[in-house]
Amino acid sequence: MVNYINMDSLRSLMPGFRKYLTTPEAAQEQEERKAKDEFLATHFSEERIGELDEGILRELIHRLWAFNAWTNKEYLLEEMLRSGLPTIREAFRQLFYGQEDIAKRFDYVKNHVRDGRRGYFRDAISS
């Protein structure tokens, strides 16, 4: 089933969105997105992904908006680490640089990283 965008509805939302873009909140979100993008480019490049460690993973969890609802991010980190850093590194390598369809790459993460639910990592690749 294909869902089409209702262009009239989209057009009606644009003035409010343009106004929002001038607010301090929007500027804050843009800064957070820029910092996240720089963090990912630095630590998750194809050359450096093998250096992923507990500290980088902790910072990732704190930076991604998808994790904001978690009040105990340390629990999530510990659960993920139970998969083992080599497994986590390979999962991120597959997610960012794999040749498979994106759905299969998400499935790889979900099936290999404890608590590696799809939605969490969607935020990581949405740059």
Residue frames as qw, qx, qy, qz and C-alpha x, y, z in Angstrom:
[[0.000, 0.889, 0.459, 0.000, 0.00, 0.00, 0.00],
 [0.426, 0.251, 0.012, 0.869, 1.39, 3.37, -1.01],
 [0.171, -0.808, -0.421, 0.375, 0.69, 6.42, 1.11],
 [0.387, 0.554, 0.199, 0.709, 0.78, 9.70, -0.74],
 [0.234, -0.284, -0.334, 0.868, 1.46, 13.03, 0.86],
 [0.113, 0.842, 0.526, 0.037, -1.51, 15.36, 0.91],
 [0.450, 0.253, 0.054, 0.855, 0.14, 18.42, -0.60],
 [0.227, -0.733, -0.216, -0.604, -2.61, 20.77, 0.58],
 [0.735, -0.657, -0.159, 0.049, -2.06, 19.66, 4.17],
 [0.743, -0.099, -0.009, 0.662, 1.69, 19.98, 3.76],
 [0.227, 0.510, 0.148, 0.816, 1.39, 23.48, 2.33],
 [0.431, -0.781, -0.216, -0.398, -0.87, 24.51, 5.21],
 [0.801, -0.522, -0.112, 0.272, 1.81, 23.42, 7.71],
 [0.671, 0.315, -0.017, 0.671, 4.70, 25.25, 6.07],
 [0.025, -0.784, 0.055, -0.618, 4.05, 28.79, 7.46],
 [0.711, -0.672, 0.090, -0.184, 4.04, 27.45, 11.01],
 [0.918, -0.089, 0.054, 0.382, 7.16, 25.40, 10.37],
 [0.473, 0.571, -0.029, 0.670, 8.97, 28.38, 8.84],
 [0.318, -0.809, 0.097, -0.486, 8.06, 30.44, 11.90],
 [0.887, -0.454, 0.062, 0.045, 9.28, 27.64, 14.20],
 [0.824, 0.250, -0.041, 0.507, 12.64, 27.62, 12.38],
 [0.171, 0.711, -0.144, 0.666, 13.28, 31.15, 13.68],
 [0.658, -0.703, -0.006, -0.269, 12.88, 30.14, 17.36],
 [0.151, -0.680, 0.690, -0.197, 15.62, 29.40, 19.89],
 [0.808, -0.098, 0.544, -0.203, 14.25, 25.85, 20.19],
 [0.842, 0.536, 0.057, 0.011, 14.83, 25.22, 16.50],
 [0.270, 0.810, -0.484, 0.192, 18.34, 26.66, 16.75],
 [0.502, -0.491, 0.668, -0.245, 19.03, 24.34, 19.71],
 [0.896, 0.164, 0.396, -0.114, 17.79, 21.31, 17.74],
 [0.673, 0.714, -0.174, 0.087, 19.97, 22.27, 14.77],
 [0.032, -0.750, 0.619, -0.231, 23.01, 22.54, 17.05],
 [0.708, -0.249, 0.625, -0.212, 22.24, 19.13, 18.57],
 [0.884, 0.425, 0.190, -0.049, 21.86, 17.60, 15.10],
 [0.437, 0.803, -0.377, 0.147, 25.14, 19.16, 13.96],
 [0.297, -0.616, 0.688, -0.244, 26.95, 17.85, 17.05],
 [0.849, 0.009, 0.500, -0.171, 25.44, 14.38, 16.51],
 [0.785, 0.619, -0.025, 0.013, 26.51, 14.41, 12.86],
 [0.197, 0.790, -0.543, 0.207, 30.06, 15.43, 13.80],
 [0.573, -0.417, 0.658, -0.254, 30.18, 12.75, 16.51],
 [0.899, 0.228, 0.360, -0.101, 29.04, 10.06, 14.07],
 [0.629, 0.744, -0.210, 0.085, 31.45, 11.23, 11.36],
 [0.045, -0.741, 0.626, -0.239, 34.32, 11.11, 13.84],
 [0.457, -0.341, 0.775, -0.273, 33.62, 7.82, 15.62],
 [0.757, 0.243, 0.578, -0.183, 31.67, 5.79, 13.08],
 [0.420, 0.681, -0.454, -0.391, 33.74, 6.35, 9.95],
 [0.955, 0.187, -0.219, -0.077, 34.65, 3.17, 8.14],
 [0.515, 0.489, -0.549, 0.441, 38.24, 3.58, 9.34],
 [0.065, -0.389, 0.586, -0.708, 37.39, 4.21, 13.02],
 [0.774, -0.282, -0.150, -0.547, 34.36, 2.05, 13.66],
 [0.821, 0.015, -0.539, 0.185, 36.69, -0.70, 14.86],
 [0.262, 0.238, -0.516, 0.780, 37.76, 1.57, 17.72],
 [0.545, -0.528, -0.224, -0.612, 34.22, 1.72, 19.14],
 [0.325, 0.041, -0.798, 0.506, 34.43, 1.30, 22.90],
 [0.242, -0.584, -0.737, 0.238, 32.15, 1.58, 25.91],
 [0.132, -0.505, -0.177, 0.834, 32.68, 5.34, 26.23],
 [0.121, 0.097, -0.497, -0.854, 31.77, 6.04, 22.61],
 [0.269, -0.377, -0.843, -0.275, 28.72, 3.81, 22.87],
 [0.217, -0.577, -0.583, 0.529, 27.66, 5.61, 26.07],
 [0.005, -0.397, 0.067, 0.915, 27.99, 8.97, 24.36],
 [0.165, -0.114, -0.725, -0.659, 26.00, 7.71, 21.37],
 [0.251, -0.524, -0.813, 0.047, 23.15, 6.66, 23.65],
 [0.168, -0.610, -0.363, 0.684, 23.15, 10.10, 25.27],
 [0.011, -0.306, 0.312, 0.899, 23.22, 11.94, 21.93],
 [0.118, -0.211, -0.799, -0.550, 20.51, 10.12, 20.00],
 [0.446, -0.153, 0.089, -0.877, 17.01, 11.54, 20.41],
 [0.732, -0.111, -0.578, -0.343, 15.58, 8.03, 20.16],
 [0.574, -0.116, -0.702, 0.406, 17.04, 7.29, 23.61],
 [0.093, -0.393, 0.214, -0.889, 15.65, 10.41, 25.32],
 [0.722, -0.407, -0.193, -0.525, 12.72, 8.51, 26.83],
 [0.814, -0.111, -0.506, 0.262, 15.08, 6.17, 28.66],
 [0.373, -0.881, 0.144, -0.252, 15.65, 7.40, 32.19],
 [0.703, -0.517, 0.469, 0.137, 18.23, 4.70, 32.92],
 [0.612, 0.707, -0.323, -0.144, 20.56, 4.90, 29.95],
 [0.118, -0.571, 0.806, -0.101, 23.23, 2.96, 31.86],
 [0.713, 0.058, 0.657, -0.240, 20.92, -0.07, 31.92],
 [0.751, 0.633, 0.063, -0.178, 20.53, 0.16, 28.16],
 [0.249, 0.771, -0.587, -0.002, 24.29, 0.46, 27.73],
 [0.391, -0.373, 0.823, -0.175, 24.92, -2.57, 29.95],
 [0.797, 0.297, 0.470, -0.236, 22.35, -4.60, 28.01],
 [0.641, 0.738, -0.181, -0.106, 23.96, -3.69, 24.72],
 [0.033, 0.712, -0.697, 0.078, 27.45, -4.45, 26.03],
 [0.722, -0.154, 0.647, -0.194, 26.31, -7.97, 26.92],
 [0.832, 0.542, 0.071, -0.098, 26.41, -8.57, 23.15],
 [0.750, -0.236, 0.262, 0.560, 30.16, -7.91, 23.22],
 [0.030, 0.772, -0.169, -0.612, 32.00, -5.01, 21.64],
 [0.176, -0.201, 0.774, 0.575, 33.17, -7.04, 18.60],
 [0.187, 0.502, 0.835, 0.130, 29.53, -7.92, 17.83],
 [0.064, 0.853, 0.314, -0.412, 28.40, -4.33, 18.34],
 [0.114, -0.588, 0.427, 0.677, 31.19, -3.02, 16.09],
 [0.173, 0.062, 0.860, 0.475, 30.22, -5.47, 13.35],
 [0.156, 0.685, 0.703, -0.107, 26.55, -4.53, 13.70],
 [0.048, 0.846, 0.041, -0.529, 27.38, -0.85, 13.21],
 [0.173, -0.364, 0.669, 0.624, 29.69, -1.71, 10.32],
 [0.196, 0.349, 0.873, 0.278, 26.82, -3.58, 8.68],
 [0.096, 0.797, 0.514, -0.303, 24.34, -0.80, 9.43],
 [0.017, 0.838, -0.107, -0.535, 26.45, 2.03, 8.05],
 [0.079, 0.612, -0.629, -0.473, 28.50, 0.33, 5.35],
 [0.538, 0.088, 0.839, 0.014, 26.75, -2.93, 4.47],
 [0.110, 0.131, -0.619, -0.766, 25.61, -3.62, 0.92],
 [0.000, -0.407, -0.913, 0.002, 22.31, -5.27, 1.89],
 [0.197, -0.675, -0.427, -0.569, 18.94, -3.55, 1.71],
 [0.083, -0.468, 0.399, -0.784, 18.56, -1.12, 4.65],
 [0.795, -0.347, -0.002, -0.497, 15.78, -3.23, 6.19],
 [0.933, 0.009, -0.324, 0.157, 18.12, -6.24, 6.32],
 [0.401, 0.392, -0.444, 0.699, 20.86, -4.12, 7.88],
 [0.440, -0.466, 0.248, -0.726, 18.45, -2.95, 10.60],
 [0.940, -0.189, -0.150, -0.243, 17.42, -6.57, 11.14],
 [0.730, 0.253, -0.474, 0.423, 21.09, -7.51, 11.53],
 [0.011, 0.427, -0.449, 0.785, 21.47, -4.98, 14.35],
 [0.694, -0.331, 0.084, -0.633, 18.20, -6.04, 15.96],
 [0.968, -0.047, -0.220, -0.108, 19.20, -9.71, 15.85],
 [0.755, 0.217, -0.391, 0.480, 22.80, -9.31, 17.03],
 [0.134, 0.308, -0.405, 0.851, 22.80, -6.44, 19.54],
 [0.237, -0.491, -0.784, 0.298, 20.86, -6.88, 22.74],
 [0.026, 0.778, 0.405, -0.480, 18.17, -4.24, 22.89],
 [0.206, -0.230, 0.447, 0.840, 19.23, -3.11, 19.40],
 [0.391, 0.635, 0.631, -0.214, 15.71, -2.17, 18.41],
 [0.480, 0.501, 0.441, 0.570, 15.22, -0.64, 14.97],
 [0.021, -0.944, -0.264, -0.199, 13.99, 2.76, 16.10],
 [0.545, -0.739, 0.104, 0.384, 17.04, 3.51, 18.16],
 [0.543, -0.242, 0.471, 0.652, 19.44, 3.25, 15.29],
 [0.359, 0.730, 0.485, 0.321, 17.19, 4.93, 12.75],
 [0.161, -0.977, -0.030, 0.139, 18.19, 8.16, 14.48],
 [0.565, -0.510, 0.423, 0.491, 21.87, 7.35, 13.94],
 [0.469, 0.120, 0.632, 0.606, 21.54, 7.04, 10.18],
 [0.213, 0.833, 0.510, 0.021, 19.11, 9.92, 9.66],
 [0.291, -0.634, 0.125, 0.705, 21.90, 12.46, 9.20]]
